């Protein structure tokens, strides 16, 4: 079975697109919603990241922890935020290689915002059989596409819960 390189999921949140963008565009906050990310170190603090901002994300899966280097590729307030993951390592991201791209789109919907989170596997040079074996070991038995669908669903539900509880959202 060929690899699935891109998966997306959406959710409607009772908040304006700009308010949702303001949260997502701050990579240090992602650990509040993601089941895998623990947050990020972003030069310049906690403001919304701009195109070209490079940050290091801290991640965990079970007992395994690692760090990634990411670069913001899109920052269109209230519309779109995206970043590319291009290095990985245990404490410091030393292995440089295309890994993944994460994108968030925001559309006004029914008095709130439809948020779509998309994961794209950028490991295009990996042969499918090699990627398949690696993915099943790294995810505990599934493909990365299936694994990321579950992560995206949890992230979006957590984001919705938090933003809908905020009086300013």
PLY file of the C-alpha trace (Angstrom):
ply
format ascii 1.0
element vertex 169
property float x
property float y
property float z
element edge 168
property int vertex1
property int vertex2
end_header
0.00 0.00 0.00
1.50 3.36 -0.98
2.22 5.94 1.69
-0.27 8.66 2.46
1.76 11.87 2.48
-0.87 14.37 3.66
-3.69 14.22 6.19
-6.03 16.99 7.37
-8.75 17.36 9.94
-11.02 20.28 10.79
-13.06 21.54 13.72
-15.33 24.52 14.29
-14.40 26.77 17.21
-16.56 29.50 18.73
-13.92 32.21 18.30
-12.94 34.66 15.58
-10.30 33.56 13.03
-7.86 36.20 14.30
-8.22 34.97 17.91
-7.52 31.36 16.90
-4.59 32.45 14.70
-3.14 34.45 17.63
-2.85 31.22 19.63
-1.65 28.83 16.89
0.98 31.28 15.61
2.79 31.11 18.97
4.74 27.81 18.75
5.68 27.88 22.45
1.99 27.35 23.26
1.45 24.25 21.10
2.27 21.96 24.03
-0.99 23.05 25.66
-3.01 21.27 22.96
-0.80 18.67 21.26
-0.53 15.14 22.66
3.08 14.98 21.44
4.54 18.48 21.57
5.82 19.94 24.84
6.20 23.49 23.54
8.98 25.34 21.76
11.86 27.69 22.26
11.24 30.73 20.08
13.73 33.58 19.74
12.07 36.87 20.61
9.57 35.45 23.08
5.94 34.46 22.89
4.61 36.82 20.22
3.11 35.54 16.99
5.83 34.02 14.81
6.57 35.58 11.43
7.71 34.02 8.17
11.34 33.00 8.57
11.17 32.53 12.36
13.22 29.49 13.35
12.25 27.69 16.54
13.04 24.44 18.33
10.13 22.19 19.29
10.32 19.77 22.20
8.42 16.53 21.72
7.63 13.25 23.44
6.07 9.92 22.57
5.93 7.57 25.54
9.34 7.71 27.22
11.09 8.90 24.04
11.89 12.63 23.79
13.40 14.61 20.95
13.89 18.14 19.63
13.12 19.49 16.16
14.16 22.63 14.31
11.36 24.33 12.46
10.98 27.37 10.21
7.76 29.34 9.77
6.84 29.34 6.07
3.43 31.08 6.17
2.08 33.67 8.60
-1.07 35.31 7.24
-2.96 36.54 10.34
-6.44 35.11 10.64
-6.00 32.97 7.52
-2.99 30.65 7.50
0.00 29.60 9.60
2.55 26.94 8.53
5.98 25.69 9.46
8.44 23.16 8.11
10.29 20.66 10.34
13.78 20.23 8.88
16.10 18.93 11.62
15.80 16.47 14.48
17.87 15.21 17.41
17.61 14.06 20.98
18.63 17.22 22.87
19.59 19.35 19.88
18.33 19.00 16.30
21.55 17.95 14.57
20.27 15.65 11.79
19.18 17.92 8.93
16.56 16.45 6.63
13.07 17.29 5.37
10.71 15.76 7.95
7.24 17.31 7.85
5.21 20.43 7.21
2.39 21.54 9.51
-0.27 23.95 8.28
-3.27 25.61 9.91
-6.01 27.35 7.93
-8.71 29.54 9.43
-12.09 30.23 7.77
-15.06 32.11 9.21
-17.88 29.59 9.79
-21.25 29.90 11.52
-20.18 32.76 13.77
-16.87 31.09 14.63
-13.90 29.62 12.83
-13.33 26.41 10.94
-9.74 25.42 11.77
-8.04 22.90 9.50
-4.78 21.32 10.61
-2.73 19.55 7.93
0.34 17.34 8.31
2.49 16.59 5.26
5.19 13.94 5.31
8.25 15.56 3.72
10.33 12.34 3.81
9.79 11.91 0.05
13.21 10.38 -0.55
12.51 7.45 1.80
11.44 4.29 -0.03
7.93 3.24 1.00
9.01 -0.09 2.56
11.69 1.63 4.69
9.27 4.36 5.78
6.63 1.75 6.56
8.90 -0.21 8.89
10.22 2.94 10.58
6.71 4.37 11.01
5.34 1.24 12.63
8.24 1.12 15.08
8.04 4.87 15.87
4.25 4.93 16.29
3.70 1.60 17.98
2.17 -0.14 14.98
0.52 2.34 12.63
1.50 4.46 9.67
2.47 8.06 10.37
-0.62 9.23 8.47
-2.96 7.24 10.74
-0.98 8.26 13.82
-1.10 11.94 12.87
-4.87 11.85 12.28
-5.31 10.80 15.91
-2.87 13.49 17.09
-4.53 16.19 14.99
-7.99 15.23 16.30
-6.76 15.50 19.91
-4.95 18.79 19.25
-8.00 20.38 17.66
-10.35 19.18 20.41
-7.98 20.54 23.08
-7.64 23.87 21.24
-11.43 24.16 20.93
-11.97 23.38 24.59
-9.42 25.98 25.71
-10.49 28.77 23.35
-14.19 28.33 23.99
-13.56 28.67 27.73
-11.69 31.97 27.26
-13.89 35.04 27.62
-11.76 37.04 25.11
-11.81 34.30 22.43
0 1
1 2
2 3
3 4
4 5
5 6
6 7
7 8
8 9
9 10
10 11
11 12
12 13
13 14
14 15
15 16
16 17
17 18
18 19
19 20
20 21
21 22
22 23
23 24
24 25
25 26
26 27
27 28
28 29
29 30
30 31
31 32
32 33
33 34
34 35
35 36
36 37
37 38
38 39
39 40
40 41
41 42
42 43
43 44
44 45
45 46
46 47
47 48
48 49
49 50
50 51
51 52
52 53
53 54
54 55
55 56
56 57
57 58
58 59
59 60
60 61
61 62
62 63
63 64
64 65
65 66
66 67
67 68
68 69
69 70
70 71
71 72
72 73
73 74
74 75
75 76
76 77
77 78
78 79
79 80
80 81
81 82
82 83
83 84
84 85
85 86
86 87
87 88
88 89
89 90
90 91
91 92
92 93
93 94
94 95
95 96
96 97
97 98
98 99
99 100
100 101
101 102
102 103
103 104
104 105
105 106
106 107
107 108
108 109
109 110
110 111
111 112
112 113
113 114
114 115
115 116
116 117
117 118
118 119
119 120
120 121
121 122
122 123
123 124
124 125
125 126
126 127
127 128
128 129
129 130
130 131
131 132
132 133
133 134
134 135
135 136
136 137
137 138
138 139
139 140
140 141
141 142
142 143
143 144
144 145
145 146
146 147
147 148
148 149
149 150
150 151
151 152
152 153
153 154
154 155
155 156
156 157
157 158
158 159
159 160
160 161
161 162
162 163
163 164
164 165
165 166
166 167
167 168
